[in-house]
Amino acid sequence: MSTDSSNFAAQGRRPATLGILAALLLSFASAGCKTNESEPTAAKPAAEPKSEAVAPKQGPLVVFAASSLREGFEALAQAFEKEAGPIGVTFNFAGTQQLRVQLEQGAAADVFASADQRHMKELVSAGLVKDPQTFARNELVLVVDKQQSALKSLADLPKAQRVVIGAPEVPVGKYTLALFDNASKSYGADFRARVEAHVVSRELNVRQVLAKVTLGEADAGVVYRTDVVQAKDAVVVAIPKELNVIAEYPIGVVANAPHPDLAKRWVTFVLSAAGSKILLDRGFLPAAAAQAAP
């Protein structure tokens, strides 16, 4: 019996022992968890505050410029990049009135160079261009198809059967009509009417006028002197100074220019002595002593 009682007692103690061991293990585990929770975690290094200052973008510089400025501005860009580095200058050449509409509709550009004061003033009034300055002038010439030997002067223009000029809203078109009005004082009051009777096309930029004549699609047209510097297939007829109209070219930084600092550097370069020389070499007149344009 005793033996049986001892075995029973031993058997009764085994579950208790196992329970105690399990409790101890849980206690140690709990203590370990609490120790881990109570240990301070290593502080992470604080992130450096981001600077709010944003470095100015370096390019490309986007310049909206009248069509007649193509060769002059492309030469300016080459000289400018030698000084400022290879920033990239992107041009949008078109009729001044077309460029104005694009800017009014939100086109992104850094600089605007106009072939007249009127469109520039409209953009300044709208707050889209800032502080324009006149950087060059130009004069009109009569360009004649080489087959039209009878057209030797402005007075002969009514003899042309196919005349092409700029549209009235285009600077060169506005200047051309002013020229015809001036010529009417010397060549007869109906001079303008006689010429306009033979106008077959009114183009949206001066380069289209030149192209029509050089391709033989028109007998004569009125363009800027700078447009015919490299036009080998056209005969150029000078216009008497007392009748001619001088075009003025203003330039300004676009109000919301993506690269305002770079835009100011471009304008400064165009207005500089070096920039002026590049334009003079391509047939432009100096900006000084500008004659009033219509």
Secondary structure, DSSP 8 states (H G I E B T S, - for coil): -HHHHHHHHHHHHHHHHHHHHHHHHHHHHHHHHHHHHHS------------S--------EEEEEEGGGHHHHHHHHHHHHHHH-S--EEEEEE-HHHHHHHHHTT---SEEE-SSHHHHHHHHHTTSEEEEEEEEEEEEEEEEETT-TT--SGGGGGG-SSEEEE-TTSHHHHHHHHHHHHHHHHH-TTHHHHHHTTEEEEESSHHHHHHHHHTTS-SEEEEEGGGGTT-TTEEEE---TTT--EEEEEEEEETT-SSHHHHHHHHHHHHSHHHHHHHHTTT-B-STT-----
